[in-house]
Amino acid sequence: MNALPEPNPYHAIGPFHDGEREAQLRAGVADVALTNGSRGIRDHMPDQHRAFFAMLPFMVFGGVDASGQPWATLRANTTGFVSTPDSRTLRIEGGALPGDPLEGRWVPGARIGGLGIQPHTRRRNRVNGVIEAVDGNVVTLAVQQSFGNCPKYINGREPTFVGNGLANASVEHADSLSEEDRALIARADAFFIASANLDDAAAAGRGVDVSHRGGVPGFVRIDDERTLTAPDFTGNNFFNTIGNLLREPRAGLLFVDFERGDLLYLAVRAEVIWDGPEVAQFPMAQRLVRFHLHEVRRVRGALPLRWTAVEYAPQFEQVLNAAPKKADAPAWRTLRVADVRDESPTIRSFSFEPADSQPLAPFEAGQYLPLRVGTPGSDKPLMRTYTLSAAHDAAHPARYRISVKRDGAVSRWLHEHARIGAPIETLAPRGSFKVDLGSPRAIVLAAAGIGITPMLAMLDAALALEPQRRIHVFHGTRGEHERPFAAVLRAIEHAHPNVSVHLYDSAAQHDSPAGDRLAGRVNIDALRRFLLFDDYDFYLCGPEAFMRDLYNGLRALNIADERIRFEAFGPSTLKRKVSETSPIAGQPTKVIPVTFSRTGTTVNWEPQQGSLLDTAERGGVNAASNCRSGMCGTCAARVLHGSVEYDESPEFDVEPGHALICVGHPAAGGVTLDL
């Protein structure tokens, strides 16, 4: 008996076909795309688009030849050659340019994709449909889809119509790129790509699309005479082009020589590269598309337009001004959501696993995972850090887990869009908030709210290494229903007599009869209720006020500063109090002086005391900070003397003479900072 073919898990819905839906789901934007597409993709042209098309001296089109090969092409004439008799009809006059690869395919019934683009204003609008009639040099298109595109990545230049192209221009054919072709592509800051899905199953998404791709010269990499690789940036999340390529990998590329009017047409097969170290080599890229070409056509001087000098899009300003990226810069890697679990009404855990065959980078309990996501309305991906909330998973060892409270743009995005199978871009775990697994002392883990996440990983790690080690867990929440991981903590306490769990509820009036829910907050009095205060290592995580009160309370009880560790994300006013005690006899020391020039303060730094930002805060120095992970640049400080080292190269590319103090530490000999 023959096995049935595996069903396609993606289905056409709304204005999108199954390939577009697959790409949207893989990028984690399916819900947003469907909402925006259902609203923004119309079956008619709004008046604004009709007026826009009438202003253009050129328009880009996509179609397929007799073999089904898509081609991108241009038509150009005096302003007004494109008109719209009504909202569902587009009329194109003036005929095709010499060497048009769609010659003979401008016939009734042919599906055509259109792109009106005005580079100097960075406006563009799309229109797709079917040729209804052809009368001499006049083509009438019945509109099926019409929608606008954002102005991102369009480099400005203004065209002027200079007369008809060469009527008898010759077309040069080849099966690979010549030196002249490669030179044109190397200096190109834009190209157009046509793609198609003509399968009946595509439903309302069936047809041809043509899109613009912009960049700075060199953004299209020439791998060899038959291979190109180009970045795919954050866009409107519709994935019209990539969705088509997932179903029909053939595509047509068009490069324009804006100085001479040459047109370079390429017929290619496309391959989407979703993630991997290669993606990180292209600035701003979310993914790559590799093109394997099999036909080249060059038409010289065919375009009857001349152009002003280019003005690069604002999105490329940083790329144009940036110094070459360090070879050892950390690479973003795409993982896949493997599991999603609700821990409370507002907290959800997400587990990530490799999307390829490469193992995950190792981490230590207490460290965090940097990630970035593209959100609607944002010009670039938003980066955030989330503490890993499990040290290991016996059933699924090759996974990271984070637990996220629905609060903030990225956290809301994760709750709404991070479904099983969705891709997530991450860096390797990092951070200096780690449990000291070599210490002989008992552990106290004190947390409030979502601050419990690193404590879970620390608890896992400590028990895995030394199951009999004494551990006290204090967790404060508010409300009977907002108690994430309460059942997990109780199960661990039941299985390990050396573990004591104390769960506080600030909304409760009295302790519960069973003692499993204590009234009040986790503060110094709560700790004194259950601890003898003989010999502990304290770990604190939660809101700043919570950590400040606990830290000050512990120091008031003469707990040594080095035995109190805490995790702070974002700006912090929590200042350490420098201990006057001498180092413990027999312990090796590596004291390095750190001087803050504006205050005249010098603080001795030791490896176990964390970053330079921690050192500044311990010394009462006011230092700006935000991400505390080397990603945003807020903490950058000028280095006046000495140098700063990093255990891992930070994501933010700090300017020469400055250092990111949130992840840096002083080099031997000390450092003086302009703080």
PyMOL commands that set and color helices and strands:
alter all, ss='L'
color gray80, all
select helices_A, chain A and resi 18-27+30-40+47-54+179-187+200-205+240-247+279-281+314-321+409-417+449-465+486-495+524-530+544-556+561-563+607-609+612-618
alter helices_A, ss='H'
color red, helices_A
select strands_A, chain A and resi 58-64+70-76+82-86+89-92+111-118+123-135+138-149+159-161+171-174+190-197+207-214+221-224+227-232+250-256+263-273+287-299+305-307+333-342+347-354+368-373+382-387+400-405+423-426+442-448+471-477+499-505+518-519+536-541+564-567+592-596+601-605+636-646+658-660+664-673
alter strands_A, ss='S'
color yellow, strands_A
deselect
rebuild
show_as cartoon
